[in-house]
Amino acid sequence: MSKSEQIMAQADEVLLRAYNRFPVVFSRGEGVTLYDEEGKSYLDFGSGIGVNALGYGHPAYTQALTQQVGKLMHVSNLYYTAPLEEAARALTEKSGLSRVFFTNSGAEAIEGAIKAAKKYASRRDGHSGHEIIAMEHSFHGRTVGAVSVTGTAHYREPFEPLMGGVRFARFNDLESVKAQVTEKTCAIILETVQGEGGIYPADPDFLAGVRALCDEKDILLILDEVQCGMGRTGSWYAWQTYGVKPDIMATAKALGCGVPVGAFVLGEKTAESSIEPGDHGSTYGGNPLAAAAVSAVFSIFEQEDILGHVKETAPYLEEKLDALCASSGGVLAGRRGMGFMQGLIVREDLPAGKIAAAALQAGLIVLTAGGNVLRLLPPLVVTRSDIDRMCEILGKVITSLQ
Ligand SMILES: *Cc1c(COP(=O)(O)O)cnc(C)c1O
């Protein structure tokens, strides 16, 4: 038995069977390459599901975290720390939003966003009982509140009854959103670019229309930027590309580049008249280690002009992927996406998961998404030659499966 086989067999004895893991045991990473226990290397176009924007072992990131670990890990939110202020400052500056609440995950950021919206409406109206409009094929996380606004039935149904007062509309269909508005509607929640659902960017007209609808009826717009935010589309947040500003934004994944951290961030109007002391809290949220990671991420992004790199390199990625589709013998029916968040639509009779598994064998990590899509979320530091190598491996894998 190899070392990997031993670890996998032992892990399967003690871990809850909540995941279908690929049969690989990773032990270290460097740049955009992961290595398994046997020393085999893998080109990573998944980034741990959009988390590792800086790749692996980034020296300035490692140094910032190492320093913080030696200084202070945690004090709770009963007290102030300098890293907490610095991280919140960066997040408000880059988003143009006003106030930050740090969480430990994306789902928790969604939970907080929902509570803030409900509190805003209950303070305004003097009563509770408000509703939220969410989108079909959306994904907002696995906690009960987040699952309640997730538009995929099989994520929700076993856990019903969930949070009530959620109505679903069709993404990119403004009339279907309008049809769900009632006097009780307090918020509309959507991903600026749907991720798990199959990489669907919002249509500019749709997003602008939802914003106008929210303004007209004093409904709060919650944009979930957990996957599409933090530079992935070439802006700090995808909504900045559209010129549409949310009242509340949820962010996580690449926010800490590996340290578990998320946040919900409120615009001035919402911040001033929603959450008050005692309404919400978190033991860990924004602790010095997480906050140091957030600050390091923002400062490295600036120093290395990561957004500029994504903007400059994304057209090359798109061009290469379009060429791959064209030469795939019909296996890849097309491409959707923005920046370094790309989906390849796979022919119906070939499961995208089978391609991802074969790619892993061939030393390339890619993800899948709903609707039989291969999902690419590379580290934001990938170069043109990494993109060339990815296309070469994926092209060979596709040929071998035909
Ligand atoms: C991953 C994801 C979440 C949930 O984040 P967790 O950290 O897994 O809780 C929420 N929304 C979107 C869009 C995501 O991609």
PDBQT file of the ligand as one rigid body, heavy atoms in Angstrom, charges set to zero:
ROOT
HETATM    1  C1  LIG A 501     -18.812  28.872  -1.864  1.00  0.00    +0.000 C 
HETATM    2  C2  LIG A 501     -19.963  29.807  -1.914  1.00  0.00    +0.000 A 
HETATM    3  C3  LIG A 501     -20.721  30.119  -0.766  1.00  0.00    +0.000 A 
HETATM    4  C4  LIG A 501     -20.520  29.418   0.550  1.00  0.00    +0.000 C 
HETATM    5  O1  LIG A 501     -19.264  29.620   1.091  1.00  0.00    +0.000 OA
HETATM    6  P1  LIG A 501     -18.716  28.633   2.250  1.00  0.00    +0.000 P 
HETATM    7  O2  LIG A 501     -17.438  29.278   2.664  1.00  0.00    +0.000 OA
HETATM    8  O3  LIG A 501     -18.558  27.291   1.637  1.00  0.00    +0.000 OA
HETATM    9  O4  LIG A 501     -19.738  28.634   3.324  1.00  0.00    +0.000 OA
HETATM   10  C5  LIG A 501     -21.698  31.083  -0.879  1.00  0.00    +0.000 A 
HETATM   11  N1  LIG A 501     -21.945  31.689  -2.041  1.00  0.00    +0.000 NA
HETATM   12  C6  LIG A 501     -21.246  31.418  -3.163  1.00  0.00    +0.000 A 
HETATM   13  C7  LIG A 501     -21.541  32.150  -4.416  1.00  0.00    +0.000 C 
HETATM   14  C8  LIG A 501     -20.239  30.460  -3.134  1.00  0.00    +0.000 A 
HETATM   15  O5  LIG A 501     -19.564  30.159  -4.251  1.00  0.00    +0.000 OA
ENDROOT
TORSDOF 0
